[in-house]
Amino acid sequence: MNQAEQGKLMAALAYVGPLIIVSYIMAKDNAFVKFHIKQALVLVVAEAVLWVTSSMFWSFWPIINLINFAIVVLAIFGIINAVQGKEKELPLVGKFSQQFPL
């Protein structure tokens, strides 16, 4: 069994907010899981920035909700890719995952 087959569950869990920590602890040596952890980390950072921004600029609430929805859609794409065993970059944010040295 290859690394993708072994790590599908942990890779998918990485996209579910705080469960990224569980994925990292359980399968940090698996390259497939690490790829998805890095992408999920981009989404977590984006969500944190959005949360801080929304508290300061509440007048932009409709735009913030739209961005939040886009983050959820990207997480769903990531989960689908993980379950299918693919290492495919997420649209718009996937390239930023290379910035995280795990």
Secondary structure, DSSP 8 states (H G I E B T S, - for coil): --HHHHHHHHHHHTTSGGGHHHHHHHHTT-HHHHHHHHHHHHHHHHHHHHHHHHHH-GGGHHHHHHHHHHHHHHHHHHHHHHHTT-----TTTGGGGGG---
